[in-house]
Amino acid sequence: MAQNTSDGQDRRWATQPEFWQEVFDHLGVGVAVLDSAGWIIAVNPAAEDLLDRTASAMSGQNLHDLLHRHADAATIPDERCPLLMALTDHIRARERDSFLSGDGYLIPVTWFSAPVTRNGHVLGMTVLFAGDATDRETADDLAAHVIALEGLTDRLALATEIATALAHTLDTEEALARLGRLLVPRLADWVAIDLRTDEGIRRVAVIGPEGRDADQEAWRGPLPALDEHSHSSLVRVLHSGESVLLGPREIATPPDSPLAAVQSGFLQALGATSVITVPLGTVRRVTGALTLARTDAARPFEAIEVSLVCDIGQRVGLAIDNTLLFGRQREIAEAMQRNLLIPMPQPGRLRLAARYQPAPVGSQVGGDWYDVFLLRDGATALVIGDVIGHDLAAAAGMAQLHGMLRALAWDRTGPPSAVIDRLDEAVPAITNVPLATVVLARVEGPENGPWKLRWTNAGHPPPLLVTPDGRAEYLEQGQGLLLGTGLGDLSRPDATAPLPPRSTLLLYTDGLIEVPGTDLDTGLGRLRRHAAALACHPLDDFCDQILARMPPGNTDDIALLALRIPTTSPSARRARRAEADVRARRRSR
């Protein structure tokens, strides 16, 4: 029969740091933990008693220089010290020696050392020692203590590393990949993860050793329906939240349901000789199952490892729940944004292009948006904005501001600053938006030009104007407070600038210039150089290349809006020359 380990939850104290501190403090032999240079980091109370030295007096001292002596009390040269050689070579060692007590007496000891590692890196060494070790049995007991302590420490470190790794990603695939790198081959040869979905049970991951048979990936995909009357391990785990440890006899048991047949075929295809299957999530809410398999008959899972795997299963279940919830929220937020990011109108001879690039998978969706629409007086309104925050609430707030700003801009024919000031008054009264930045601009001019830009900027990155000769200038005028500060009595300024023929105006959100590890000035300078180099490119290519030249590491979504000013028509040029002649004649009179 398979071993029912549903009481593994009661042993989860074995994975808690407080428990291992108690073990360290109450171990019946002396323990000293050294760093990679041999300096003492910590000692336990048994070491203090044996050596007649306090922990504070030993901490920060070199163990070899402080304690290690020949039987005649002479110091041992570094090059002949077995303890230092073990530290340098990262190996285990065992010796009968003498340690110097705090009152100057030599204490015969047997010591045993083992390297302390984490993620494959040696951090230092643990030294266990006992006094009056005159027989082989005491030495063997010490060795057993160290080996057991090493194994338990490794398991505790693994649980901590898994918790840390899963906490740093919101992408389900990345979470499973990180889990696989930690579990295989450190704890198991193969790992399978099954999740409950709306369509049934699905095997979402099969993780094995490097160089594994690619055919084993075929075990991924939908699984047969859950038969609650089946006695197979996977059914019991998914149905009742038990944890199950299987040996070779249980693995070979004939299946009693379609789901059991798939699991049995999978384990036999791996050549599994020992298996642990635990629930993902909690006993009250089982969201899936985690199966760990070993293929070496000489290295079966032990009962004590079940509690560790139970703890891992709970952590993995909660992490996957979070990633799936985040994924659903991200999909909703992206759908909201894309529905609001309208196709570009092409007013008259002006040309417009826009792009929206979601944040990378695993990052949170923000509240970036752009908008273009015609106003009642014939001007073209350009909007770029960003609601502070990176969640579904930010996307909802963006949708609110989008509609409110359109309505206010259409209703009011005044300058952009008056529209934004009115919007700022309305935001706290009828929305939950905490803070937001926005640029509202009007493109003004007759159908054939010339054109000018009138705008106001509520705390947003400045627009960039690029002329066809490759000059790029940030329009830093018109800067005012961002929306939501509560300082509504401070009116925002407006600014104007001519839009030369064949020039390009670029509005963008901060994701285009803010990259982790670089400052804002670096991002602004990079965008200016790239835009200047692309000044004569077709407008769509201009936008695509701006995004393509972004450095790696961006974690934010990006919206950009580009306007290309056409060449002035011949009739407009003739009209301007005629006006100039009239003004010149008037001045000469």
C-alpha positions as CSV (number, residue, x, y, z in Angstrom):
1,M,0.0,0.0,0.0
2,A,1.1,3.6,-0.6
3,Q,2.1,5.5,2.5
4,N,-0.5,8.0,3.5
5,T,1.3,11.1,4.7
6,S,-1.6,13.5,5.0
7,D,-0.3,14.3,8.5
8,G,2.7,15.9,6.7
9,Q,1.0,19.3,7.4
10,D,1.7,18.7,11.1
11,R,5.4,18.4,10.4
12,R,5.7,21.6,8.5
13,W,7.4,23.1,11.6
14,A,10.4,21.1,10.3
15,T,10.8,23.7,7.5
16,Q,10.6,26.8,9.7
17,P,13.8,28.8,10.6
18,E,12.7,28.9,14.2
19,F,12.8,25.1,14.5
20,W,16.4,24.9,13.1
21,Q,17.5,27.7,15.5
22,E,16.2,25.5,18.3
23,V,18.1,22.5,16.9
24,F,21.3,24.5,16.7
25,D,20.9,25.8,20.2
26,H,20.2,22.5,21.8
27,L,22.4,20.1,19.9
28,G,24.5,18.1,22.3
29,V,27.8,18.7,20.6
30,G,29.7,21.9,19.9
31,V,29.0,23.6,16.6
32,A,31.0,26.4,15.0
33,V,29.9,28.0,11.7
34,L,32.8,29.6,9.7
35,D,32.9,31.9,6.7
36,S,35.0,31.1,3.6
37,A,38.1,32.6,5.3
38,G,37.8,30.6,8.5
39,W,36.4,33.3,10.7
40,I,33.8,32.3,13.3
41,I,30.3,33.5,12.4
42,A,28.3,31.6,15.1
43,V,28.7,29.0,17.8
44,N,26.1,27.1,19.8
45,P,25.8,26.9,23.6
46,A,27.4,23.5,23.7
47,A,30.5,25.0,22.2
48,E,30.6,27.8,24.7
49,D,30.3,25.2,27.6
50,L,33.0,22.9,26.2
51,L,35.5,25.6,25.4
52,D,34.8,27.9,28.4
53,R,34.5,30.8,26.0
54,T,31.5,33.0,25.3
55,A,30.0,33.3,21.8
56,S,30.7,37.0,21.7
57,A,34.4,36.4,22.5
58,M,34.7,33.8,19.7
59,S,32.6,35.6,17.0
60,G,34.8,37.3,14.4
61,Q,37.9,35.3,15.5
62,N,39.8,32.8,13.2
63,L,39.0,29.4,14.6
64,H,42.4,27.9,13.6
65,D,44.4,30.6,15.3
66,L,42.1,30.8,18.3
67,L,41.6,27.2,19.1
68,H,43.5,24.7,17.1
69,R,46.6,23.2,18.8
70,H,49.0,20.2,18.9
71,A,48.9,17.9,21.9
72,D,51.9,19.8,23.2
73,A,50.0,23.1,23.0
74,A,52.1,24.3,20.0
75,T,50.2,26.1,17.2
76,I,49.7,24.1,14.0
77,P,51.2,25.7,10.8
78,D,48.5,26.8,8.3
79,E,49.9,24.6,5.6
80,R,49.7,21.4,7.8
81,C,46.3,22.1,9.3
82,P,43.7,19.6,8.1
83,L,40.8,21.9,9.1
84,L,42.2,24.7,6.9
85,M,42.8,22.3,4.0
86,A,39.2,21.1,4.2
87,L,38.0,24.7,4.2
88,T,40.2,25.5,1.1
89,D,39.3,22.3,-0.8
90,H,35.6,22.4,0.1
91,I,35.7,18.8,1.4
92,R,34.6,17.0,4.5
93,A,37.3,16.2,7.1
94,R,37.5,14.4,10.5
95,E,40.3,14.5,13.0
96,R,41.2,13.9,16.7
97,D,42.9,17.0,17.9
98,S,43.1,19.5,20.7
99,F,41.3,22.8,21.2
100,L,42.5,25.6,23.6
101,S,39.9,26.5,26.2
102,G,39.3,29.9,27.6
103,D,41.3,29.2,30.7
104,G,44.4,28.0,28.8
105,Y,43.9,24.2,29.1
106,L,44.0,21.8,26.1
107,I,40.8,19.9,25.5
108,P,41.1,16.7,23.5
109,V,38.3,16.8,20.8
110,T,37.1,14.9,17.8
111,W,35.9,17.3,15.1
112,F,34.1,16.8,11.9
113,S,33.8,19.5,9.2
114,A,31.6,19.9,6.1
115,P,31.2,22.8,3.6
116,V,28.2,25.0,3.7
117,T,26.8,25.6,0.2
118,R,24.0,27.5,-1.4
119,N,23.0,27.4,-5.1
120,G,26.2,25.5,-5.7
121,H,28.4,28.2,-4.1
122,V,30.5,27.4,-1.0
123,L,29.8,30.0,1.7
124,G,32.0,28.5,4.5
125,M,32.1,25.5,6.7
126,T,30.4,23.9,9.7
127,V,32.6,22.3,12.4
128,L,31.0,19.8,14.9
129,F,33.2,18.8,17.8
130,A,32.9,16.8,21.1
131,G,35.3,16.5,24.0
132,D,36.9,13.2,25.3
133,A,36.4,11.6,21.9
134,T,38.5,8.5,22.5
135,D,36.6,5.9,20.6
136,R,35.4,5.2,17.1
137,E,31.8,5.3,18.1
138,T,31.9,8.9,19.2
139,A,33.6,9.9,15.9
140,D,31.0,8.1,13.9
141,D,28.2,9.7,15.9
142,L,29.7,13.1,15.1
143,A,29.9,12.3,11.4
144,A,26.2,11.2,11.4
145,H,25.3,14.4,13.2
146,V,27.0,16.5,10.5
147,I,25.5,14.6,7.6
148,A,22.0,14.8,9.0
149,L,22.4,18.5,9.8
150,E,23.7,19.1,6.3
151,G,20.7,17.4,4.7
152,L,18.2,19.2,6.9
153,T,19.9,22.6,6.2
154,D,19.9,21.9,2.5
155,R,16.2,21.1,2.6
156,L,15.4,24.3,4.6
157,A,17.5,26.4,2.2
158,L,15.7,24.8,-0.8
159,A,12.3,25.8,0.6
160,T,13.5,29.3,1.2
161,E,15.0,29.6,-2.3
162,I,11.7,28.4,-3.9
163,A,9.7,30.9,-1.9
164,T,12.1,33.7,-3.0
165,A,12.1,32.6,-6.7
166,L,8.4,32.3,-7.0
167,A,7.8,35.7,-5.3
168,H,9.8,37.5,-8.0
169,T,7.6,36.6,-11.0
170,L,4.0,37.0,-12.0
171,D,4.3,34.9,-15.1
172,T,3.1,31.3,-14.8
173,E,5.6,29.8,-17.3
174,E,8.5,31.6,-15.7
175,A,7.4,30.4,-12.2
176,L,7.3,26.8,-13.4
177,A,10.7,27.1,-15.1
178,R,12.3,28.6,-12.0
179,L,10.7,25.8,-9.9
180,G,12.2,23.2,-12.3
181,R,15.7,24.6,-12.0
182,L,15.5,24.4,-8.2
183,L,14.0,20.9,-7.9
184,V,15.8,19.0,-10.7
185,P,18.2,17.4,-10.0
186,R,18.6,18.8,-6.5
187,L,15.6,17.0,-5.0
188,A,14.2,14.9,-7.8
189,D,15.0,13.6,-11.3
190,W,11.6,14.5,-12.7
191,V,8.8,16.9,-11.7
192,A,5.2,17.0,-13.0
193,I,2.7,19.8,-12.2
194,D,-1.1,19.3,-12.7
195,L,-3.6,22.1,-12.4
196,R,-7.4,22.2,-12.1
197,T,-8.8,24.4,-14.9
198,D,-12.3,25.3,-16.0
199,E,-11.9,22.5,-18.6
200,G,-10.7,19.9,-16.1
201,I,-7.3,18.6,-15.0
202,R,-4.3,19.7,-17.1
203,R,-0.6,18.7,-16.9
204,V,1.0,22.1,-17.4
205,A,4.7,21.1,-16.9
206,V,7.0,18.1,-17.1
207,I,10.5,19.0,-16.0
208,G,13.4,16.6,-16.2
209,P,17.2,16.5,-16.3
210,E,19.4,18.1,-18.9
211,G,19.6,15.9,-22.1
212,R,16.2,14.3,-21.2
213,D,14.1,12.4,-23.8
214,A,12.0,15.0,-25.6
215,D,9.2,12.4,-25.9
216,Q,8.5,12.9,-22.2
217,E,7.1,16.3,-23.0
218,A,4.2,14.5,-24.7
219,W,2.8,13.8,-21.2
220,R,1.8,17.5,-21.0
221,G,-1.8,18.5,-21.8
222,P,-5.3,17.7,-20.7
223,L,-5.8,14.6,-18.4
224,P,-8.8,12.3,-18.0
225,A,-11.6,13.3,-15.7
226,L,-11.3,12.8,-12.0
227,D,-12.9,9.6,-10.8
228,E,-13.6,10.1,-7.1
229,H,-13.9,6.3,-6.5
230,S,-10.3,5.6,-7.7
231,H,-7.7,4.7,-5.2
232,S,-4.7,6.0,-7.2
233,S,-2.3,8.4,-5.7
234,L,-3.0,11.3,-8.0
235,V,-6.8,11.0,-7.5
236,R,-6.4,11.0,-3.7
237,V,-4.2,14.0,-3.8
238,L,-6.5,16.0,-6.0
239,H,-9.7,14.9,-4.4
240,S,-8.9,14.9,-0.7
241,G,-5.6,16.8,-0.4
242,E,-3.6,13.8,0.9
243,S,0.2,13.6,0.4
244,V,1.4,10.2,-0.9
245,L,4.8,8.5,-0.9
246,L,5.1,5.6,-3.4
247,G,7.7,2.9,-3.6
248,P,8.4,0.5,-6.5
249,R,5.5,-1.9,-5.6
250,E,3.0,0.9,-5.4
251,I,4.2,2.4,-8.7
252,A,3.6,-0.9,-10.4
253,T,0.0,-1.3,-9.0
254,P,-2.5,-1.7,-11.9
255,P,-4.5,1.5,-12.5
256,D,-8.2,1.6,-11.7
257,S,-9.3,4.6,-13.7
258,P,-8.3,6.5,-16.9
259,L,-6.5,9.2,-14.9
260,A,-4.7,6.6,-12.8
261,A,-3.6,4.9,-16.1
262,V,-2.1,8.1,-17.4
263,Q,-0.2,8.7,-14.2
264,S,1.0,5.0,-14.0
265,G,2.2,5.1,-17.7
266,F,4.0,8.4,-17.0
267,L,5.9,7.1,-14.0
268,Q,6.8,3.8,-15.7
269,A,8.0,5.7,-18.8
270,L,10.3,7.7,-16.5
271,G,11.6,4.5,-14.8
272,A,10.5,6.0,-11.5
273,T,11.5,4.0,-8.4
274,S,10.3,6.5,-5.7
275,V,7.6,9.1,-6.0
276,I,6.0,11.8,-3.8
277,T,2.8,13.5,-4.8
278,V,1.4,16.4,-2.8
279,P,-1.4,18.9,-3.3
280,L,-0.9,22.4,-4.6
281,G,-2.5,25.0,-2.4
282,T,-4.1,24.0,0.8
283,V,-6.2,21.1,2.1
284,R,-9.3,23.3,2.0
285,R,-8.6,24.4,-1.6
286,V,-6.5,22.0,-3.7
287,T,-5.7,23.7,-7.0
288,G,-3.5,20.9,-8.4
289,A,-0.8,18.4,-7.7
290,L,3.0,18.3,-7.6
291,T,4.7,15.0,-8.4
292,L,8.4,14.4,-7.8
293,A,10.0,11.2,-9.0
294,R,13.4,9.7,-8.5
295,T,14.8,7.0,-10.9
296,D,17.7,5.7,-8.8
297,A,16.6,2.8,-6.6
298,A,19.5,3.5,-4.2
299,R,18.1,7.0,-3.5
300,P,14.5,6.6,-2.5
301,F,12.5,9.5,-0.9
302,E,12.5,9.4,2.9
303,A,9.4,10.1,5.0
304,I,11.0,13.3,6.4
305,E,11.2,14.7,2.8
306,V,7.4,14.5,2.4
307,S,6.9,17.4,4.9
308,L,9.4,19.5,2.8
309,V,7.6,18.7,-0.4
310,C,4.2,19.5,1.2
311,D,5.5,22.9,2.1
312,I,6.8,23.4,-1.4
313,G,3.4,22.3,-2.8
314,Q,1.7,24.9,-0.7
315,R,4.1,27.6,-1.8
316,V,3.9,26.6,-5.5
317,G,0.1,26.4,-5.4
318,L,-0.2,29.9,-3.9
319,A,2.3,31.3,-6.4
320,I,0.5,29.8,-9.4
321,D,-2.8,31.1,-8.1
322,N,-1.3,34.6,-8.0
323,T,0.1,34.3,-11.5
324,L,-3.2,33.0,-12.9
325,L,-5.1,35.8,-11.2
326,F,-2.6,38.3,-12.4
327,G,-2.9,36.9,-15.9
328,R,-6.7,37.3,-15.9
329,Q,-6.5,40.8,-14.6
330,R,-3.8,41.6,-17.2
331,E,-6.0,40.3,-20.0
332,I,-8.9,42.4,-18.9
333,A,-6.7,45.5,-18.5
334,E,-5.2,45.0,-22.0
335,A,-8.6,44.5,-23.5
336,M,-9.8,47.7,-21.9
337,Q,-6.8,49.6,-23.2
338,R,-7.0,48.3,-26.8
339,N,-10.7,49.0,-27.0
340,L,-10.0,52.7,-26.1
341,L,-6.9,53.0,-28.4
342,I,-8.9,54.0,-31.5
343,P,-7.8,53.7,-35.1
344,M,-6.0,56.9,-36.2
345,P,-8.1,59.5,-38.1
346,Q,-6.2,61.3,-40.9
347,P,-7.4,65.0,-40.7
348,G,-6.8,66.7,-44.0
349,R,-3.2,66.5,-45.1
350,L,-1.8,65.8,-41.6
351,R,-0.6,62.3,-41.1
352,L,-0.9,60.4,-37.8
353,A,0.5,57.1,-36.4
354,A,0.3,55.5,-33.0
355,R,1.6,52.4,-31.2
356,Y,0.8,50.7,-28.0
357,Q,3.2,48.1,-26.6
358,P,2.1,46.2,-23.5
359,A,4.5,45.6,-20.7
360,P,6.4,42.3,-20.9
361,V,4.7,39.2,-19.8
362,G,5.1,39.0,-16.0
363,S,5.0,42.8,-15.6
364,Q,1.8,44.7,-14.6
365,V,-0.3,46.6,-17.1
366,G,-0.3,50.3,-16.6
367,G,-2.7,53.1,-17.4
368,D,-1.1,54.5,-20.6
369,W,-3.4,55.9,-23.4
370,Y,-3.4,58.1,-26.4
371,D,-6.3,59.8,-28.3
372,V,-6.9,61.9,-31.4
373,F,-10.1,63.6,-32.4
374,L,-11.4,66.7,-34.2
375,L,-12.7,69.6,-32.2
376,R,-15.7,71.8,-33.1
377,D,-13.6,74.7,-34.3
378,G,-11.7,72.4,-36.8
379,A,-8.6,72.0,-34.8
380,T,-7.2,68.4,-34.2
381,A,-6.8,67.4,-30.5
382,L,-3.8,65.2,-29.5
383,V,-3.7,63.4,-26.1
384,I,-1.2,61.3,-24.4
385,G,-1.6,60.3,-20.7
386,D,-0.7,57.9,-18.0
387,V,-2.7,57.0,-14.8
388,I,-0.4,56.3,-11.9
389,G,-0.4,52.6,-11.0
390,H,0.1,49.3,-12.6
391,D,-3.0,47.2,-12.1
392,L,-6.6,46.8,-13.2
393,A,-7.6,49.9,-11.3
394,A,-5.1,52.0,-13.3
395,A,-6.6,50.7,-16.5
396,A,-10.1,51.5,-15.3
397,G,-9.0,55.0,-14.3
398,M,-7.5,55.5,-17.7
399,A,-10.9,54.6,-19.3
400,Q,-12.6,57.2,-17.1
401,L,-10.2,60.0,-17.9
402,H,-10.3,59.1,-21.6
403,G,-14.0,59.7,-21.8
404,M,-14.1,62.7,-19.5
405,L,-11.3,64.5,-21.4
406,R,-13.0,63.9,-24.8
407,A,-16.2,65.4,-23.5
408,L,-14.6,68.4,-21.9
409,A,-12.4,69.2,-24.9
410,W,-15.4,69.0,-27.3
411,D,-17.6,71.2,-25.0
412,R,-15.0,73.9,-24.4
413,T,-13.4,75.9,-27.2
414,G,-10.8,77.6,-24.9
415,P,-7.1,76.9,-24.6
416,P,-5.9,73.4,-23.5
417,S,-5.0,74.6,-20.0
418,A,-8.7,75.5,-19.3
419,V,-9.8,72.0,-20.3
420,I,-7.2,70.3,-18.2
421,D,-7.9,72.5,-15.2
422,R,-11.6,71.6,-15.5
423,L,-10.7,67.9,-15.7
424,D,-8.5,68.2,-12.6
425,E,-11.5,69.6,-10.7
426,A,-13.7,66.7,-11.8
427,V,-11.3,63.9,-11.2
428,P,-11.5,63.6,-7.4
429,A,-15.3,64.1,-7.4
430,I,-16.3,61.5,-9.9
431,T,-13.4,59.0,-10.2
432,N,-11.0,57.0,-8.0
433,V,-7.9,58.1,-10.0
434,P,-5.2,59.1,-7.5
435,L,-2.8,60.8,-9.8
436,A,-2.3,61.1,-13.6
437,T,-0.2,62.9,-16.1
438,V,-1.4,64.1,-19.5
439,V,-0.5,66.3,-22.5
440,L,-3.4,68.0,-24.3
441,A,-2.5,69.6,-27.6
442,R,-4.3,71.4,-30.4
443,V,-2.9,71.4,-33.9
444,E,-4.2,74.6,-35.4
445,G,-3.9,76.1,-38.9
446,P,-5.7,76.3,-42.3
447,E,-6.1,73.1,-44.4
448,N,-3.0,73.8,-46.4
449,G,-0.9,75.2,-43.6
450,P,1.1,76.6,-41.9
451,W,0.3,74.8,-38.7
452,K,1.2,75.5,-35.1
453,L,0.9,73.5,-31.8
454,R,-0.9,74.9,-28.7
455,W,-0.6,72.6,-25.7
456,T,-0.5,72.3,-21.9
457,N,1.5,69.6,-20.0
458,A,0.2,68.2,-16.7
459,G,3.4,66.6,-15.3
460,H,4.0,64.4,-18.4
461,P,7.3,63.8,-20.3
462,P,7.7,66.7,-22.8
463,P,6.7,66.3,-26.4
464,L,9.6,65.9,-28.9
465,L,9.7,67.9,-32.2
466,V,12.0,66.6,-34.9
467,T,12.7,68.7,-38.0
468,P,13.6,67.1,-41.4
469,D,17.2,68.2,-41.1
470,G,17.7,66.0,-38.1
471,R,17.3,68.5,-35.3
472,A,15.3,67.3,-32.3
473,E,14.0,69.6,-29.5
474,Y,11.9,68.8,-26.4
475,L,9.0,71.2,-26.0
476,E,9.5,71.9,-22.3
477,Q,7.2,74.9,-22.1
478,G,3.6,74.7,-20.8
479,Q,4.6,72.5,-17.8
480,G,2.1,72.4,-15.0
481,L,1.1,70.2,-12.1
482,L,-0.1,66.6,-12.7
483,L,-3.7,65.7,-12.2
484,G,-4.9,64.8,-8.7
485,T,-2.6,66.9,-6.5
486,G,-5.6,68.8,-5.0
487,L,-4.0,72.2,-5.8
488,G,-6.8,73.2,-8.2
489,D,-6.4,76.9,-7.5
490,L,-3.1,76.9,-9.5
491,S,-3.9,77.4,-13.2
492,R,-1.7,75.5,-15.7
493,P,0.1,77.4,-18.5
494,D,-0.3,77.0,-22.3
495,A,2.5,77.2,-24.8
496,T,2.7,77.5,-28.6
497,A,5.2,76.5,-31.2
498,P,5.3,76.5,-35.0
499,L,5.2,73.1,-36.7
500,P,7.6,73.3,-39.7
501,P,6.8,71.4,-42.9
502,R,7.9,67.8,-42.9
503,S,8.6,67.9,-39.2
504,T,7.5,65.1,-36.8
505,L,5.9,65.6,-33.4
506,L,6.2,62.7,-31.0
507,L,4.1,62.3,-27.8
508,Y,5.0,59.3,-25.6
509,T,4.6,57.8,-22.2
510,D,7.4,57.3,-19.6
511,G,8.0,53.6,-20.5
512,L,9.8,54.8,-23.6
513,I,12.5,56.7,-21.6
514,E,12.6,54.9,-18.3
515,V,14.6,51.7,-18.2
516,P,15.7,50.1,-14.9
517,G,19.3,50.8,-14.2
518,T,19.4,54.1,-16.1
519,D,18.4,57.6,-15.2
520,L,15.8,59.8,-16.9
521,D,18.4,62.1,-18.6
522,T,19.9,59.0,-20.3
523,G,16.6,57.9,-21.6
524,L,15.7,61.4,-22.9
525,G,19.0,61.7,-24.6
526,R,18.7,58.2,-26.2
527,L,15.2,59.0,-27.6
528,R,16.4,62.4,-29.0
529,R,19.3,60.7,-30.9
530,H,17.1,57.9,-32.3
531,A,14.3,60.3,-33.3
532,A,16.8,62.7,-35.0
533,A,18.3,59.8,-37.0
534,L,14.8,58.7,-38.1
535,A,13.6,62.2,-39.1
536,C,13.1,61.4,-42.8
537,H,11.7,57.9,-42.4
538,P,8.1,57.2,-43.3
539,L,5.9,57.8,-40.2
540,D,4.9,54.2,-39.6
541,D,8.6,53.1,-39.9
542,F,9.5,56.0,-37.6
543,C,7.3,54.6,-34.9
544,D,8.3,51.0,-35.3
545,Q,12.0,51.9,-35.2
546,I,11.6,54.0,-32.1
547,L,10.2,51.0,-30.3
548,A,12.7,48.6,-31.8
549,R,15.7,50.6,-30.6
550,M,14.5,50.5,-27.0
551,P,17.2,48.9,-24.7
552,P,16.3,45.6,-23.0
553,G,15.0,45.6,-19.5
554,N,11.8,47.6,-20.0
555,T,9.1,46.6,-17.5
556,D,6.4,49.2,-18.4
557,D,3.9,49.5,-21.1
558,I,4.4,52.2,-23.8
559,A,2.1,54.4,-25.8
560,L,3.3,56.8,-28.4
561,L,1.6,59.1,-30.8
562,A,3.3,60.7,-33.9
563,L,2.2,63.6,-36.1
564,R,3.9,64.3,-39.5
565,I,3.4,67.8,-40.9
566,P,3.1,67.9,-44.7
567,T,4.9,70.2,-47.0
568,T,3.1,73.5,-47.5
569,S,1.0,73.5,-50.7
570,P,2.0,75.9,-53.6
571,S,-1.2,77.9,-53.2
572,A,-0.4,78.4,-49.5
573,R,3.2,79.5,-50.4
574,R,1.8,82.0,-52.9
575,A,-0.6,83.3,-50.4
576,R,2.1,83.8,-47.8
577,R,4.3,85.6,-50.3
578,A,1.4,87.9,-51.3
579,E,0.8,88.7,-47.6
580,A,4.5,89.4,-47.1
581,D,4.5,91.8,-50.1
582,V,1.4,93.6,-48.8
583,R,3.1,94.1,-45.4
584,A,6.3,95.3,-47.0
585,R,4.5,97.9,-49.1
586,R,2.7,99.1,-46.0
587,R,5.9,99.6,-44.2
588,S,7.5,101.5,-47.1
589,R,4.7,104.1,-47.2
